[in-house]
């Protein structure tokens, strides 16, 4: 979990990467990658999430790829916190981290995540 060290030990993880650069572009250059995944945290890692969280608000994630949605708990009650998003990204990249407190799961939806320094 090099890109998300705050998560510590995860008990399960599933990912997919989506290339955001247009396929027909003739201009070579950097490619933006959207990374979407679901992680389930160990109890000790979960304590870090609660400590860094801030105020969580209920929400419904949109545009989640089917292969990731199928790995999410069917009854998940997703929440997010801008303070938690900032704690994870360090403002180095954009992303949203949806948290389900019942399953101790985090749904990750980020663009070009950077490894922690």
C-alpha positions, 0 to 999 in steps of 0.5 A: 500500500505504498500509495496509501500508507495511512491504510496500514495492513489491509485484509483484502484489496481489489483494484482496476486502472482506467486510462483517461487519456483519449485513445485517438490523441496523436500527441504523446505525453503523460497519461492520466490514470484513474485508480478505483479500488476497494480495501478492507482494513485490519482493526489496527489500521481502522483506528488510523482512519477514525483518528484522521477522519474528520466529519463524515457525511453520507453519500452515494459513490457514482461511476464505480466500475462493475468489477469493483462494485461487485466487491463492495458490500451490498448494504454498504453505507458510504460516507466521505470526509474532505479532511480524510481525503486530504489526510490520505492524498496530502493534496498531492493528487485528486481523489475521494475515499468513501468509507463504510464503517460497518464493513471497515471498507474504503472505496478509493477513486483517485487520479494519478496517485503519488507514492508517499514520500 
